[in-house]
Amino acid sequence: MSESAPLSAESIDAMIVKAMRHVFQIMVNQDARLVEKTDTYTAPADFEAEQILGTVGFVGDLNGLIYIRLDAHFARATAGRVLGMSDSEIAEGGNDLLKDTIGELTNMMVGTFKNGFCDLGYPCMLTLPTIIFGHHPVIPHAKGTTRSIYRLDVAGHPFFVDLQLKSD
């Protein structure tokens, strides 16, 4: 078995940003940039109350969860860009269409992030994505994890990545 490279907070941060930028560039043809990293979530004043959370876990040599939080307006716009559909077509497709699209994007983002761990010698696998719709949903801090929340921006729209990495 090969030896694993040491992980630092900086390397994990870089992998998160790289994964988000890669998927948004490939799937949406837009750039994602890091605005800030914190350990608590605070919604921006212009963030809609209706939000969509996508979550995927990873298990193996490293264990954790990643939640992707988008407001409903940005989620619909993103789904439209991914699928090449108009706003009215996205509205007609309803929550099932949003659930499928945001679920796939979340899976791709977390999969890209997880691949960074594998490349460093920490093999792990993904769980199935879960999508939650709600008004200002609260993400619980999973027991025994270190939590980092990343606020990113895509074309003036904020979105959040909540990483909960199991501490050993």
C-alpha positions in Angstrom: 0.0 0.0 0.0 1.4 3.4 -0.9 1.9 6.0 1.8 -0.6 8.8 2.1 0.5 12.4 1.7 -0.3 14.6 4.7 -3.4 16.7 4.6 -3.5 20.3 5.7 -6.3 22.8 6.0 -4.8 24.7 3.1 -4.7 21.7 0.8 -8.3 20.8 1.7 -9.4 24.4 1.0 -7.6 24.3 -2.3 -9.3 21.0 -3.3 -12.8 22.4 -2.4 -12.2 25.6 -4.5 -10.7 23.6 -7.4 -13.7 21.1 -7.4 -16.3 23.9 -7.4 -14.5 25.9 -10.1 -14.0 22.8 -12.3 -17.6 21.7 -12.2 -19.0 25.2 -12.7 -16.7 25.8 -15.6 -17.4 22.5 -17.3 -21.2 22.2 -16.7 -22.3 25.9 -16.5 -19.5 27.7 -18.3 -19.1 30.1 -15.4 -16.4 30.7 -12.9 -16.7 30.1 -9.2 -14.5 32.1 -6.9 -14.0 31.9 -3.2 -15.3 34.9 -1.2 -14.6 33.6 2.3 -14.1 30.6 4.5 -15.7 30.6 8.0 -17.0 28.1 10.6 -20.5 29.5 10.7 -23.1 30.1 8.1 -24.7 33.6 7.7 -27.0 34.1 4.8 -26.4 37.2 2.7 -29.1 39.9 2.8 -30.1 39.2 -0.9 -30.1 35.4 -0.5 -33.7 34.1 -1.1 -35.4 32.3 1.8 -36.3 29.4 -0.5 -33.1 27.3 -0.8 -32.0 24.0 -2.2 -29.4 21.8 -0.4 -27.5 19.0 -2.1 -25.5 16.7 0.0 -23.2 13.8 -0.7 -21.1 11.9 1.8 -17.7 10.2 1.3 -16.5 7.1 3.2 -13.2 5.3 3.3 -9.8 6.4 4.6 -11.5 9.8 5.1 -15.1 10.3 6.1 -17.4 13.3 5.8 -20.3 15.2 4.3 -20.5 18.1 1.9 -23.6 20.2 1.6 -24.0 22.6 -1.4 -26.5 25.5 -0.6 -28.0 27.6 -3.4 -31.0 29.9 -3.3 -33.9 28.8 -5.4 -33.4 31.5 -8.1 -29.8 30.6 -8.6 -30.6 26.9 -8.6 -33.2 27.4 -11.4 -30.8 29.6 -13.4 -28.0 27.0 -13.0 -30.3 24.1 -14.0 -31.3 26.1 -17.1 -27.7 26.7 -18.1 -26.8 23.0 -17.6 -29.8 21.7 -19.5 -30.0 24.5 -22.1 -33.6 25.3 -21.1 -35.5 28.5 -20.6 -36.8 29.8 -17.3 -40.3 28.7 -18.3 -39.2 25.2 -19.2 -37.4 24.9 -15.9 -40.5 26.1 -14.1 -42.6 23.6 -16.0 -40.2 20.8 -15.0 -40.8 21.7 -11.4 -38.9 20.4 -8.3 -38.2 17.0 -9.8 -36.1 18.6 -12.6 -34.3 20.8 -10.1 -33.7 17.8 -7.8 -32.2 15.8 -10.6 -30.0 18.6 -11.9 -28.8 19.9 -8.5 -28.3 16.3 -7.4 -26.0 15.6 -10.4 -24.1 18.8 -9.9 -23.6 18.0 -6.2 -22.4 14.5 -7.0 -19.9 15.9 -9.6 -18.6 18.5 -7.2 -18.1 16.1 -4.3 -16.8 13.5 -6.6 -14.1 15.9 -7.9 -13.2 16.8 -4.3 -13.1 13.2 -3.3 -10.8 12.4 -6.2 -8.3 14.8 -4.7 -8.2 12.7 -1.6 -7.7 9.5 -3.6 -4.9 11.1 -5.5 -3.2 11.9 -2.2 -3.5 8.2 -1.0 -6.8 8.4 0.9 -9.3 6.2 -1.1 -12.9 6.7 -0.4 -16.3 6.3 -2.1 -19.4 8.5 -2.4 -22.8 8.1 -1.0 -25.9 8.8 -3.0 -26.9 12.5 -3.3 -29.8 13.8 -1.2 -31.6 17.0 -2.1 -33.6 19.1 0.4 -35.9 22.1 -0.4 -36.7 24.5 2.4 -36.8 28.0 3.7 -33.5 28.8 5.4 -32.8 25.1 6.2 -30.4 24.5 9.1 -27.5 22.1 8.5 -26.6 20.3 11.7 -22.9 20.0 12.7 -22.3 16.3 12.6 -20.7 15.0 15.8 -17.0 14.3 15.6 -16.4 16.5 12.5 -14.4 19.6 11.8 -16.6 22.0 9.9 -15.6 24.6 7.3 -18.1 26.7 5.4 -17.0 28.3 2.1 -18.9 31.2 0.5 -18.3 31.2 -3.2 -19.6 33.5 -6.0 -20.7 32.6 -9.5 -21.6 35.6 -11.7 -22.8 37.6 -8.7 -24.7 34.8 -7.1 -23.5 33.5 -3.8 -23.5 29.8 -3.0 -22.1 27.9 0.0 -20.2 24.7 0.5 -20.4 23.2 4.0 -17.7 20.6 4.6 -17.9 18.4 7.6 -14.7 16.2 7.8 -14.5 13.5 10.4 -11.7 14.2 12.9 -9.7 11.2 14.1 
